[in-house]
Amino acid sequence: MQNRPPGPSESPETPATPVGGPLGRGLAIGALIGANVLGTLGIQSFLLPSVPADLLILLLLLLTFLVAYQWGLVPDRFFLISWVGVAVAVSVVSLVTGWHNGLTDEAFGTPAFAQVWPNLYGTPISITYDQYGTTYTLSNLYNVYLPGLAFAEIPGFSYKWTALGSWILGLYLLRRRSASVVLWGGSWVGLMAANGFNDFVPFLTLTLAYVTLEGRSSRIAEVVSLGLKQFANVVVVVWHLYHRRWWDAVLAVVITAAILAPFAYLSPHGVVCHVLLIQPGDCSQGAGSALGVGVLGHLNYLLWPLWAFAVFGPNYVRTLRAAGPGGIRGWAGERLRRMSNCPPPDGLPP
């Protein structure tokens, strides 16, 4: 059964301490959004490319969400429109002008791998591109993603618009989940999309699979996700394991292997080195930084737990609130009900 969006009567967000009065709410909304945006830009300006920067930005976003929740702003329509509107505006300005942009070469390298079809993993590319007036060159770079990602773009437009459009469309799919919109609609996430990180295409297909679509359509979106980026494959397998759908988890692995099989025939060493070990350079270098200490330096990696929390977290919190006494779930449910001023489930003592 799919993780369906809650209807109006089953919204998981309950105001804890509503901010009173239109003026008070307006000031609270302005202060909260301003603090988050300025904090995000400040951390990026002074701490990038140091390792703690992305973690601090993520913590700032989570803190903003908790404050918005405690102030009763999460389900507030004006807050949601303002929150997303500011994030979209910041992201578009960043993409068009280069302000807080240029943090990755994925917007240029990812679609360039289409030129080495069909041997996507046995042939390197060398490209030169201009980004906001600065010329860069990528030499002897190998494809480390699954085959579909190189072809998932809006023809005739910069890949950055593909990433940004995927993020905005994903927010539209989450529009019935206000907590999800706050978590996934922040300025930091929008800036990552505007920079052209290629994670947002699989985020969109996964959101379609587990939020919007049902039945066969959901399965098709899930299979498409398996051909894009390795993190999506991990999400699909873990999703089925969590729901104890063992055969579906095995099937996801089999489908992934089937997608890679033709390319493994052309370059078996390349598939092992570049897809499994995530080595963008020569295979003599061993596993890539994505599997080693270098994982801490990837700004986009924390987007994945954030997306999972935004999509699956609100429903899980709602189930915890309804948990009966006993065990860790009962303990967590009791404290969540107290934090959000929720009454205990029917049949439980207050």
DRENDO-1510 file (C-alpha; in Angstrom, 1 decimal, always signed):
<recs>
REC; n; res; u; v; w
REC; 1; MET; +0.0; +0.0; +0.0 .
REC; 2; GLN; +1.3; +3.4; -1.0 .
REC; 3; ASN; +2.2; +6.3; +1.4 .
REC; 4; ARG; -0.9; +8.3; +0.4 .
REC; 5; PRO; -1.1; +12.0; +1.1 .
REC; 6; PRO; -3.3; +12.7; +4.2 .
REC; 7; GLY; -6.7; +14.4; +3.5 .
REC; 8; PRO; -7.8; +17.6; +5.2 .
REC; 9; SER; -9.3; +15.8; +8.1 .
REC; 10; GLU; -6.2; +13.7; +8.8 .
REC; 11; SER; -3.5; +16.4; +8.6 .
REC; 12; PRO; -0.5; +15.4; +10.8 .
REC; 13; GLU; +0.3; +19.0; +11.7 .
REC; 14; THR; -1.5; +20.3; +14.9 .
REC; 15; PRO; -0.5; +23.8; +16.1 .
REC; 16; ALA; +1.1; +23.6; +19.5 .
REC; 17; THR; +1.2; +27.3; +20.5 .
REC; 18; PRO; -0.6; +29.4; +17.9 .
REC; 19; VAL; +0.7; +32.9; +17.5 .
REC; 20; GLY; -2.3; +35.2; +18.1 .
REC; 21; GLY; -3.6; +38.0; +15.8 .
REC; 22; PRO; -2.9; +38.7; +12.1 .
REC; 23; LEU; -0.2; +41.2; +12.9 .
REC; 24; GLY; +1.6; +38.9; +15.3 .
REC; 25; ARG; +1.4; +36.1; +12.8 .
REC; 26; GLY; +2.7; +38.3; +10.0 .
REC; 27; LEU; +5.6; +39.5; +12.1 .
REC; 28; ALA; +6.4; +35.9; +13.2 .
REC; 29; ILE; +6.3; +34.7; +9.6 .
REC; 30; GLY; +8.5; +37.5; +8.4 .
REC; 31; ALA; +11.0; +37.0; +11.2 .
REC; 32; LEU; +11.2; +33.2; +10.8 .
REC; 33; ILE; +11.6; +33.3; +7.0 .
REC; 34; GLY; +14.1; +36.1; +7.2 .
REC; 35; ALA; +16.2; +34.4; +9.8 .
REC; 36; ASN; +16.3; +31.1; +7.9 .
REC; 37; VAL; +17.2; +32.8; +4.5 .
REC; 38; LEU; +19.9; +35.1; +6.0 .
REC; 39; GLY; +21.3; +32.3; +8.2 .
REC; 40; THR; +21.5; +29.9; +5.2 .
REC; 41; LEU; +23.2; +32.5; +3.0 .
REC; 42; GLY; +25.5; +33.6; +5.8 .
REC; 43; ILE; +26.7; +30.0; +6.4 .
REC; 44; GLN; +27.2; +29.5; +2.7 .
REC; 45; SER; +29.1; +32.8; +2.4 .
REC; 46; PHE; +31.5; +32.2; +5.3 .
REC; 47; LEU; +31.9; +28.5; +5.9 .
REC; 48; LEU; +31.7; +26.9; +2.4 .
REC; 49; PRO; +33.5; +24.8; +1.3 .
REC; 50; SER; +34.2; +23.6; +4.9 .
REC; 51; VAL; +32.6; +20.3; +5.9 .
REC; 52; PRO; +30.3; +21.6; +8.7 .
REC; 53; ALA; +28.5; +24.2; +6.4 .
REC; 54; ASP; +25.9; +21.9; +4.9 .
REC; 55; LEU; +25.3; +20.2; +8.3 .
REC; 56; LEU; +24.7; +23.6; +10.0 .
REC; 57; ILE; +22.4; +24.7; +7.2 .
REC; 58; LEU; +20.4; +21.5; +7.6 .
REC; 59; LEU; +20.2; +22.0; +11.4 .
REC; 60; LEU; +19.0; +25.6; +10.8 .
REC; 61; LEU; +16.3; +24.3; +8.5 .
REC; 62; LEU; +15.1; +21.8; +11.1 .
REC; 63; LEU; +15.2; +24.4; +13.8 .
REC; 64; THR; +13.1; +26.7; +11.7 .
REC; 65; PHE; +10.6; +23.9; +11.1 .
REC; 66; LEU; +10.4; +23.2; +14.9 .
REC; 67; VAL; +9.8; +26.9; +15.7 .
REC; 68; ALA; +7.2; +27.1; +12.9 .
REC; 69; TYR; +5.5; +24.1; +14.4 .
REC; 70; GLN; +5.5; +25.4; +17.9 .
REC; 71; TRP; +4.1; +28.7; +16.7 .
REC; 72; GLY; +1.3; +27.0; +14.9 .
REC; 73; LEU; +2.5; +28.2; +11.5 .
REC; 74; VAL; +3.1; +24.9; +9.7 .
REC; 75; PRO; -0.5; +24.6; +8.4 .
REC; 76; ASP; -0.9; +28.3; +7.9 .
REC; 77; ARG; -1.6; +28.9; +4.1 .
REC; 78; PHE; +0.0; +32.4; +4.1 .
REC; 79; PHE; +3.1; +31.0; +5.8 .
REC; 80; LEU; +3.4; +28.2; +3.3 .
REC; 81; ILE; +3.0; +30.5; +0.3 .
REC; 82; SER; +5.5; +33.0; +1.7 .
REC; 83; TRP; +8.0; +30.2; +2.6 .
REC; 84; VAL; +8.0; +28.6; -0.8 .
REC; 85; GLY; +7.7; +31.9; -2.7 .
REC; 86; VAL; +10.8; +33.3; -1.1 .
REC; 87; ALA; +12.7; +30.1; -1.7 .
REC; 88; VAL; +11.7; +30.0; -5.3 .
REC; 89; ALA; +12.6; +33.6; -5.8 .
REC; 90; VAL; +16.0; +33.2; -4.2 .
REC; 91; SER; +16.7; +30.1; -6.3 .
REC; 92; VAL; +15.7; +31.8; -9.6 .
REC; 93; VAL; +17.9; +34.8; -8.8 .
REC; 94; SER; +20.7; +32.5; -8.0 .
REC; 95; LEU; +20.4; +30.5; -11.2 .
REC; 96; VAL; +20.1; +33.6; -13.5 .
REC; 97; THR; +22.8; +35.8; -11.9 .
REC; 98; GLY; +25.2; +33.2; -10.4 .
REC; 99; TRP; +24.6; +34.6; -6.9 .
REC; 100; HIS; +25.5; +31.7; -4.5 .
REC; 101; ASN; +25.8; +29.4; -7.5 .
REC; 102; GLY; +28.4; +27.4; -9.2 .
REC; 103; LEU; +28.8; +24.9; -6.4 .
REC; 104; THR; +28.9; +21.8; -8.7 .
REC; 105; ASP; +29.8; +20.8; -12.2 .
REC; 106; GLU; +26.9; +18.2; -12.3 .
REC; 107; ALA; +24.8; +20.6; -14.4 .
REC; 108; PHE; +27.3; +20.4; -17.2 .
REC; 109; GLY; +28.9; +16.9; -16.7 .
REC; 110; THR; +25.7; +14.9; -16.2 .
REC; 111; PRO; +24.0; +15.5; -19.6 .
REC; 112; ALA; +27.4; +15.4; -21.4 .
REC; 113; PHE; +27.7; +11.7; -20.8 .
REC; 114; ALA; +24.9; +11.1; -23.3 .
REC; 115; GLN; +27.5; +11.7; -26.1 .
REC; 116; VAL; +29.3; +8.4; -25.2 .
REC; 117; TRP; +26.2; +6.3; -25.6 .
REC; 118; PRO; +26.0; +3.3; -25.6 .
REC; 119; ASN; +29.3; +2.6; -23.8 .
REC; 120; LEU; +28.4; +4.9; -20.9 .
REC; 121; TYR; +31.0; +3.5; -18.5 .
REC; 122; GLY; +33.9; +2.5; -20.7 .
REC; 123; THR; +34.5; +5.9; -22.3 .
REC; 124; PRO; +35.6; +9.1; -20.5 .
REC; 125; ILE; +34.6; +12.6; -21.5 .
REC; 126; SER; +36.5; +15.9; -21.6 .
REC; 127; ILE; +34.4; +19.1; -21.7 .
REC; 128; THR; +34.9; +22.8; -21.4 .
REC; 129; TYR; +32.1; +25.0; -20.1 .
REC; 130; ASP; +31.5; +28.5; -19.1 .
REC; 131; GLN; +29.7; +29.2; -15.8 .
REC; 132; TYR; +28.9; +32.9; -15.0 .
REC; 133; GLY; +32.0; +34.1; -16.8 .
REC; 134; THR; +34.5; +31.6; -15.6 .
REC; 135; THR; +35.7; +28.8; -17.9 .
REC; 136; TYR; +36.2; +25.3; -16.5 .
REC; 137; THR; +37.5; +22.1; -18.0 .
REC; 138; LEU; +36.7; +18.5; -17.1 .
REC; 139; SER; +39.2; +16.0; -18.3 .
REC; 140; ASN; +39.0; +12.2; -18.4 .
REC; 141; LEU; +35.8; +12.1; -16.4 .
REC; 142; TYR; +33.7; +8.9; -16.3 .
REC; 143; ASN; +30.0; +8.5; -15.7 .
REC; 144; VAL; +29.2; +7.3; -12.1 .
REC; 145; TYR; +25.4; +7.4; -12.3 .
REC; 146; LEU; +22.9; +5.0; -13.7 .
REC; 147; PRO; +22.2; +5.3; -17.4 .
REC; 148; GLY; +18.9; +7.3; -17.3 .
REC; 149; LEU; +20.2; +10.3; -15.6 .
REC; 150; ALA; +22.3; +11.5; -18.6 .
REC; 151; PHE; +19.1; +11.7; -20.7 .
REC; 152; ALA; +16.7; +13.2; -18.1 .
REC; 153; GLU; +16.8; +16.9; -18.9 .
REC; 154; ILE; +14.7; +19.6; -20.5 .
REC; 155; PRO; +15.9; +19.8; -24.2 .
REC; 156; GLY; +17.4; +23.2; -25.1 .
REC; 157; PHE; +17.7; +24.5; -21.6 .
REC; 158; SER; +20.5; +24.4; -19.0 .
REC; 159; TYR; +20.4; +21.3; -16.8 .
REC; 160; LYS; +20.0; +23.7; -13.9 .
REC; 161; TRP; +16.5; +24.5; -15.0 .
REC; 162; THR; +15.8; +20.7; -15.1 .
REC; 163; ALA; +16.9; +20.4; -11.5 .
REC; 164; LEU; +15.0; +23.5; -10.4 .
REC; 165; GLY; +11.9; +22.5; -12.2 .
REC; 166; SER; +12.0; +19.0; -10.7 .
REC; 167; TRP; +12.2; +20.6; -7.2 .
REC; 168; ILE; +9.3; +22.9; -7.8 .
REC; 169; LEU; +7.1; +20.1; -9.3 .
REC; 170; GLY; +8.0; +17.9; -6.4 .
REC; 171; LEU; +6.8; +20.6; -4.0 .
REC; 172; TYR; +3.5; +20.7; -6.0 .
REC; 173; LEU; +3.1; +17.0; -5.5 .
REC; 174; LEU; +3.6; +17.5; -1.7 .
REC; 175; ARG; +1.2; +20.4; -1.5 .
REC; 176; ARG; -1.3; +18.5; +0.7 .
REC; 177; ARG; +1.3; +17.9; +3.3 .
REC; 178; SER; +2.2; +21.2; +4.9 .
REC; 179; ALA; +5.0; +19.7; +7.1 .
REC; 180; SER; +6.6; +18.2; +4.0 .
REC; 181; VAL; +6.3; +21.5; +2.2 .
REC; 182; VAL; +8.1; +23.3; +5.0 .
REC; 183; LEU; +10.9; +20.8; +5.2 .
REC; 184; TRP; +11.4; +20.4; +1.4 .
REC; 185; GLY; +10.5; +23.9; +0.4 .
REC; 186; GLY; +13.3; +25.8; +2.2 .
REC; 187; SER; +15.7; +28.2; +0.5 .
REC; 188; TRP; +18.7; +25.9; +1.0 .
REC; 189; VAL; +17.0; +23.1; -0.9 .
REC; 190; GLY; +16.0; +25.5; -3.6 .
REC; 191; LEU; +19.6; +26.8; -3.9 .
REC; 192; MET; +20.9; +23.2; -4.3 .
REC; 193; ALA; +18.4; +22.8; -7.2 .
REC; 194; ALA; +19.4; +26.1; -8.7 .
REC; 195; ASN; +23.0; +25.0; -8.6 .
REC; 196; GLY; +22.1; +22.0; -10.8 .
REC; 197; PHE; +22.7; +19.1; -8.4 .
REC; 198; ASN; +21.3; +16.1; -10.3 .
REC; 199; ASP; +19.6; +14.5; -7.3 .
REC; 200; PHE; +16.3; +16.4; -8.0 .
REC; 201; VAL; +15.3; +14.3; -10.9 .
REC; 202; PRO; +15.3; +11.0; -8.9 .
REC; 203; PHE; +13.6; +13.0; -6.0 .
REC; 204; LEU; +10.8; +13.8; -8.4 .
REC; 205; THR; +10.3; +10.2; -9.6 .
REC; 206; LEU; +10.4; +8.8; -6.0 .
REC; 207; THR; +7.9; +11.4; -4.9 .
REC; 208; LEU; +5.6; +10.3; -7.8 .
REC; 209; ALA; +6.1; +6.7; -6.8 .
REC; 210; TYR; +5.4; +7.0; -3.0 .
REC; 211; VAL; +3.2; +10.1; -2.7 .
REC; 212; THR; +1.2; +10.7; -5.8 .
REC; 213; LEU; +0.7; +7.6; -7.9 .
REC; 214; GLU; -0.9; +4.3; -7.2 .
REC; 215; GLY; -0.8; +0.8; -8.5 .
REC; 216; ARG; +0.9; +0.2; -11.8 .
REC; 217; SER; +1.7; +3.9; -12.4 .
REC; 218; SER; +3.5; +4.0; -9.0 .
REC; 219; ARG; +5.5; +0.9; -10.0 .
REC; 220; ILE; +6.5; +2.4; -13.3 .
REC; 221; ALA; +7.8; +5.6; -11.5 .
REC; 222; GLU; +9.7; +3.3; -9.1 .
REC; 223; VAL; +11.3; +1.4; -11.9 .
REC; 224; VAL; +12.3; +4.7; -13.6 .
REC; 225; SER; +13.9; +5.8; -10.2 .
REC; 226; LEU; +16.0; +2.7; -10.3 .
REC; 227; GLY; +17.7; +3.8; -13.5 .
REC; 228; LEU; +18.8; +7.3; -12.3 .
REC; 229; LYS; +21.0; +7.5; -9.3 .
REC; 230; GLN; +22.3; +5.0; -6.8 .
REC; 231; PHE; +20.8; +6.7; -3.8 .
REC; 232; ALA; +17.3; +6.2; -5.3 .
REC; 233; ASN; +17.9; +2.5; -5.6 .
REC; 234; VAL; +18.8; +2.4; -1.9 .
REC; 235; VAL; +15.6; +4.2; -1.0 .
REC; 236; VAL; +13.5; +1.8; -3.0 .
REC; 237; VAL; +15.1; -1.3; -1.4 .
REC; 238; VAL; +14.9; +0.1; +2.1 .
REC; 239; TRP; +11.3; +1.2; +1.6 .
REC; 240; HIS; +10.3; -2.4; +0.7 .
REC; 241; LEU; +12.4; -3.9; +3.5 .
REC; 242; TYR; +10.8; -1.6; +6.0 .
REC; 243; HIS; +7.3; -2.8; +4.9 .
REC; 244; ARG; +8.6; -6.4; +4.9 .
REC; 245; ARG; +8.0; -6.8; +1.2 .
REC; 246; TRP; +11.0; -9.0; +0.7 .
REC; 247; TRP; +10.2; -10.1; -2.8 .
REC; 248; ASP; +9.8; -6.5; -3.9 .
REC; 249; ALA; +13.1; -5.6; -2.4 .
REC; 250; VAL; +14.8; -8.5; -4.3 .
REC; 251; LEU; +13.0; -7.5; -7.5 .
REC; 252; ALA; +14.3; -3.9; -7.2 .
REC; 253; VAL; +17.9; -5.3; -7.1 .
REC; 254; VAL; +17.2; -7.6; -10.0 .
REC; 255; ILE; +15.7; -4.7; -12.1 .
REC; 256; THR; +18.8; -2.6; -11.3 .
REC; 257; ALA; +21.0; -5.4; -12.4 .
REC; 258; ALA; +19.0; -5.8; -15.6 .
REC; 259; ILE; +19.3; -2.0; -16.3 .
REC; 260; LEU; +23.1; -2.3; -16.0 .
REC; 261; ALA; +23.5; -5.6; -17.8 .
REC; 262; PRO; +23.9; -4.2; -21.4 .
REC; 263; PHE; +26.5; -1.7; -20.2 .
REC; 264; ALA; +28.3; -4.4; -18.2 .
REC; 265; TYR; +28.5; -6.4; -21.4 .
REC; 266; LEU; +30.2; -3.4; -23.1 .
REC; 267; SER; +32.5; -2.6; -20.2 .
REC; 268; PRO; +32.2; -4.9; -17.2 .
REC; 269; HIS; +35.2; -3.3; -15.5 .
REC; 270; GLY; +33.7; +0.2; -16.0 .
REC; 271; VAL; +30.4; -0.7; -14.4 .
REC; 272; VAL; +32.1; -2.2; -11.3 .
REC; 273; CYS; +34.5; +0.7; -11.0 .
REC; 274; HIS; +32.3; +3.7; -11.9 .
REC; 275; VAL; +28.8; +2.6; -10.8 .
REC; 276; LEU; +29.5; +0.4; -7.8 .
REC; 277; LEU; +32.7; +2.0; -6.5 .
REC; 278; ILE; +31.6; +5.5; -7.7 .
REC; 279; GLN; +35.0; +6.4; -9.1 .
REC; 280; PRO; +34.8; +9.3; -11.5 .
REC; 281; GLY; +38.5; +9.0; -12.5 .
REC; 282; ASP; +40.7; +6.2; -13.6 .
REC; 283; CYS; +39.9; +2.8; -12.0 .
REC; 284; SER; +43.5; +2.5; -10.7 .
REC; 285; GLN; +42.5; +5.0; -8.1 .
REC; 286; GLY; +40.2; +2.6; -6.3 .
REC; 287; ALA; +36.9; +3.6; -4.8 .
REC; 288; GLY; +35.8; +7.2; -5.2 .
REC; 289; SER; +35.5; +9.8; -2.5 .
REC; 290; ALA; +31.7; +9.2; -2.3 .
REC; 291; LEU; +32.5; +5.9; -0.5 .
REC; 292; GLY; +35.3; +7.2; +1.7 .
REC; 293; VAL; +36.1; +10.1; +3.9 .
REC; 294; GLY; +35.2; +12.4; +1.0 .
REC; 295; VAL; +31.5; +11.8; +1.6 .
REC; 296; LEU; +31.6; +14.6; +4.2 .
REC; 297; GLY; +32.4; +17.1; +1.5 .
REC; 298; HIS; +29.4; +16.5; -0.7 .
REC; 299; LEU; +26.9; +19.3; -0.2 .
REC; 300; ASN; +24.0; +17.4; -1.8 .
REC; 301; TYR; +24.3; +14.2; +0.3 .
REC; 302; LEU; +22.3; +15.5; +3.2 .
REC; 303; LEU; +19.4; +16.3; +0.8 .
REC; 304; TRP; +18.6; +12.5; +0.8 .
REC; 305; PRO; +17.8; +12.1; +4.5 .
REC; 306; LEU; +16.0; +15.4; +4.4 .
REC; 307; TRP; +13.8; +14.3; +1.5 .
REC; 308; ALA; +13.1; +11.0; +3.3 .
REC; 309; PHE; +12.1; +12.8; +6.5 .
REC; 310; ALA; +10.0; +15.3; +4.6 .
REC; 311; VAL; +8.1; +12.6; +2.6 .
REC; 312; PHE; +7.8; +9.8; +5.2 .
REC; 313; GLY; +8.3; +11.6; +8.5 .
REC; 314; PRO; +4.9; +13.3; +9.0 .
REC; 315; ASN; +2.9; +10.0; +8.4 .
REC; 316; TYR; +5.3; +8.2; +10.8 .
REC; 317; VAL; +4.9; +10.8; +13.5 .
REC; 318; ARG; +1.1; +10.5; +13.1 .
REC; 319; THR; +1.3; +6.8; +13.7 .
REC; 320; LEU; +3.5; +7.4; +16.8 .
REC; 321; ARG; +0.9; +9.8; +18.2 .
REC; 322; ALA; -1.7; +7.0; +18.0 .
REC; 323; ALA; +0.6; +4.4; +19.6 .
REC; 324; GLY; -0.7; +2.8; +22.8 .
REC; 325; PRO; +1.3; +2.5; +26.0 .
REC; 326; GLY; +4.4; +0.3; +26.3 .
REC; 327; GLY; +7.7; +0.0; +24.5 .
REC; 328; ILE; +9.7; +2.7; +22.7 .
REC; 329; ARG; +6.8; +3.6; +20.4 .
REC; 330; GLY; +4.4; +4.1; +23.4 .
REC; 331; TRP; +7.0; +6.3; +25.1 .
REC; 332; ALA; +7.6; +8.4; +22.0 .
REC; 333; GLY; +3.9; +8.6; +21.2 .
REC; 334; GLU; +3.1; +10.0; +24.7 .
REC; 335; ARG; +5.7; +12.7; +24.4 .
REC; 336; LEU; +4.7; +13.7; +20.9 .
REC; 337; ARG; +1.1; +14.1; +22.1 .
REC; 338; ARG; +2.2; +16.3; +25.0 .
REC; 339; MET; +4.4; +18.4; +22.7 .
REC; 340; SER; +1.6; +19.0; +20.3 .
REC; 341; ASN; -1.3; +19.2; +22.8 .
REC; 342; CYS; -2.9; +16.2; +21.2 .
REC; 343; PRO; -5.5; +14.1; +23.1 .
REC; 344; PRO; -4.6; +10.4; +23.6 .
REC; 345; PRO; -6.1; +7.9; +21.1 .
REC; 346; ASP; -9.6; +6.6; +21.9 .
REC; 347; GLY; -9.6; +4.1; +24.7 .
REC; 348; LEU; -6.4; +5.4; +26.3 .
REC; 349; PRO; -6.4; +7.3; +29.6 .
REC; 350; PRO; -5.5; +11.0; +29.4 .
</recs>
